[in-house]
Amino acid sequence: MFFDRLHRFIEGAGPARRHRVWSKVRIFVAAMGTLGSAAGIAIAVIGLLNFDHRKVITGVAIIIVCTVIYVSILVRDRNRVD
C-alpha cells in the first residue's frame, strides 16, 4: 500500500523531485541501519557481561543484518537515472 502510493507519487514527478525523494528514503534507511547496528552492539555487550551466549549470537546477527542493509543503500545502480 505504502509503496504503491510512493510509486504513483514518484511517477508524476519530475527528475529533480524523484531524486530528492529517493535521496531522503536512502538517508532514512541508512540511519535505521546504523541505529540497528548500535542496538545489536548493545545486545551483544549485555550478553557478554551476563555470559549469555544466546544474547551474544542475537546481537551479532542484528549487527550483520543491519550492516548489510546499510551497505545495500550505499551501493547504487550505475545505470539508474534519478
Secondary structure, DSSP 8 states (H G I E B T S, - for coil): -HHHHHHHHHHTS-HHHHHHHHHHHHHHHHHHHHHHHHHHHHHHHHHHHTT-HHHHHHHHHHHHHHHHHHHHHH---TT---
